[in-house]
Amino acid sequence: MSCNWEAFATAESDFAETVEKRFGAFTHHTLATLRKDGSPRTTGLEVRFLNGELWLGMMPNSLKALDLRRDPRFALQANPGPGTEMAGGDVRIAGRAVEVRDPEVVALYTEAVNPPDPNAFHLFRTELTEVVRTYIEDGTYLAVRLWKPGAPSRVTRRT
């Protein structure tokens, strides 16, 4: 089961706001894809939250785009920032990336984002299967908030 960003934000508005802020704190994040042989590949990536979707834009024929065309599963981790404090916690999103080639949709994205070469890039929208935030709560607990489609988020805590 999966859903788009808007469905997640509707179901878990405060969690979605926290995740968007965490991703908005820095420009570059880490994307994990699967290579041809099934081994993981991590690369840098910029993401956008627009029109109810989480978008992944990539340079033409980049290895990460080719990976996603072959196997759409991905994991995305927000940039942890400088130092070790990880203000706002660690945020990760997993799901499937669906390439969008509809000229009207691509044009709307291009207008909003102004990519380096508006005529040559790969655009993927995401279907979420999991959103996770790990953070320190009350200076005492390691808290993990997990959401999956079809169920409310839940928090587990460890000391």
Sequence and secondary structure as in RCSB ss.txt:
>XXXX:A:sequence
MSCNWEAFATAESDFAETVEKRFGAFTHHTLATLRKDGSPRTTGLEVRFLNGELWLGMMPNSLKALDLRRDPRFA
LQANPGPGTEMAGGDVRIAGRAVEVRDPEVVALYTEAVNPPDPNAFHLFRTELTEVVRTYIEDGTYLAVRLWKPG
APSRVTRRT
>XXXX:A:secstr
  B HHHHHHHSHHHHHHHHHHHHT S EEEEEE TTS EEEEEE EEEETTEEEEEE TT HHHHHHHH  EEE
EE    SSS  TT EEEEEEEEEE   HHHHHHHHHHH  SSTTS EEEEEEEEEEEEEEEETTTEEEEEEE TT
S  EEEEE 
